[in-house]
């Protein structure tokens, strides 16, 4: 039981990290880069 829970927890964390990276990339594209005059 605990082994399966660890695998599931790691899988969820990987998904959350991936979503966080994508969200940061989108925020950079939309908000940060244009403020510095970088064309996206």
RAKA-V331434 format. One line per field, one symbol per residue. phi: phi as a letter, one per 30 degrees, with the letter a starting at -180 (. if undefined). psi: psi as a letter, one per 30 degrees, with the letter a starting at -180 (. if undefined). A space follows every 10 residues. Layout:
# RAKA-V331434
phi->???
psi->???
This chain:
# RAKA-V331434
phi->.ddddddddd dddddddddd dddddddedd cddedciddc
psi->eeeeeeeeee eeeeeeeeee eeeeeeeeee eeefeggkk.
